[in-house]
Amino acid sequence: MSGNKGSIEIVKHNLQLDENLNQHRKGWAIQKIGWAVLYTGLVLALLGVFGTGPVSYKTKSENGNSVKYERFMRYESETEMTFEIKGVKDSITLVVPQRYMEYIDVLSITPLPIGNKTIDGETTYYFPGQGRASIHCNLMAKKTGNITATMIVNNIPITIDHLIYP
C-alpha cells in the first residue's frame, strides 16, 4: 500500500483487466471541479444573484429622493419597486420611459395616480401629496435581458437597471 493519500495504489496481478488509471484520475479531477461549480452556484443563489436576496436589492438616491428595487429578476416573476420622495409641495410626477415598459409590466401602483399621459415615448403619472411620500409599484418581468432606464421623479432623474433571467 502506498503512503501517499492522493495517489492510486497500483496492484500487480495476473488477471486480464482493462485498468485505465489515468482515466480515473481525470474523472476525479473533473468531479472536484464540478463540486466547486455546484457549491459556487449555490452560494450565489443564496446571496440573490439569481433573484430575491440580499445582493439583488438595490437602493439609489438622488437629491433626497430614492428608489429601492430588485436588480436581478426572473422572467414572469413579481417584484416591488418603492420610490421615497421628500419635499413634496403639492403633487408628484413620475415619468417612466416606454422602453422600460417593453421589459416590465406595471401590475399596480399604490397610491393610485390621479392621472397619467403618454407623450414622446414616456408615460407620466400624477399623484397628490405633500411633505414626504412613498410610491409602491408592483412589477412583473415580461421579457428577458438587461434593461437600464431613467425614471424622473419631480424633475429629478434616477437611473435603474435590471438583469432579467429566463
N, C-alpha and C positions, 0 to 999 in steps of 0.2 A: 504494500500500500504506500502511496505517495504521501509525503508530509505536507505538501503544498495544498492549501484549501481550494484554490481557484483552478486546479488542474484536474484533468481526467486521468484516471488510472488505466494504463494500457496493459491488458492481460494477454499473455501469450497462450494460445490454445490451438488444438488440432481441428476444431470444428470449422466448417466452411460457412462462416457468417459474413455477410456483407456489412462490415462496420465502416462507417464514414464519420470518423470523429471530428474532422474539420467542419463537416456539415452541422453536427450537433453544436459545436462552438459558435458558429454563425447564427444558428437558431436561437441560442441562449442570449447572444448579444442583441439580436432583433427583439426578443421578448423583453429585455430590460429597457430598451428604447421605447417600446410600446407601452410598458407600465408607466414610464416617465411622462409620455404624452398624455396618457389617460389621467394621471393624477394632476397634471398641469391644467388640463381641461376642466376637471372637477373643481379645482381651486378658483379658476376664472369664473366658472358658473356660479359658485357660491358668492363671489365678490360682486357679481352683477354685470359682468361684461356682456352676457347674452340676454340681458334684460332683468329688471326688477331686483336691484341690490344696491349696496352702499356706493359702489363705483358708478352705477348707472345714473343716479340722481345728481343733478347739477343746478346750481343757482347762479344767475348772472344779475348784476346790479348796474344801473346807470342813473346818476343824479337822484338818488333816493328811491327810484323805482326798481323793483326786482321781479324776476320770473324764476320759478322753480319748475323743472321739467325732467323727464326721463331721457337721458342721452341715447341709451341703447333700447330699441323697441323690437318687438316681434310682429310679424305680419298678422293682421287681423286681431291684434291684442289691444285691450283698452288701457289707457293711462290717463293721468290728470296733469294739467299744467295750471299753475297758480300765479297770477300777477298780483303783486303788492304795490299799491300806488300811494304816495304820500303827497300832501299839499294840494289836494283836490279843491278847486274853487267852487264849481257848481256842476260840472259834468266831466265825464271821462270819455275819451275816444281811444279805441283800439283798432289799429289798422293791420290787417292780415293779407299778405300777398296771395294771389290766386295760385302761384306756383307751389306754395306750401299746401294749398288745398288739393293739389293733384296727388300728394302723398298721404295726407292726413284728413280724415273725416272729423268734423267737429260735431260730436253727438249731442252735447248740451253745454250751455253757458249759464252760470249762476253768479250774480243775479241776472235775470232776463234783460237783454238790452231793450231800450225804449225805441230803438230803430236801427236800421242798417242800410247801407247803399254800396253798390259796386261801381267803381269808376276806374278806368285805365288799368285793369288787372289787379285792383286792390279792393278788398271789402272792408268798410269802416263800420264798426259797431259803436253805438252811443249808449252811455249809461249815466243815470243821475248819481250824484254823490257829493260829499263834502268832507274835508279833512283827510282821513285815511280810509282806503278802500281795498277790497280784495275781489278779484275776478277769478272764478274757478272754471276751467274748460275741461270737459271730458272728451278725450280724443280716441280715435282708433286708426291704426296704420292700415292703409289700403293699397300700398304699393311698396315694394322692397327697394332698398338703395340708400343713398346718403342725401339728405336734404338740409340745406342751410338757408335760413330765411331771416329777414329783418322785420320784426314786429315794431310798430310805432305806438307807444303809449303816451298820450298827451304830448305829442310832438317830440318825444324822446325815443330814439331808435334803440332797440335791444336785439342783437343777433343771436339766434339759437340754431342748434344743429342736432339732427337725429341720424342715427345709423339704424336702419330697419332691416332686421334679419328675416329670411324666409321662414 
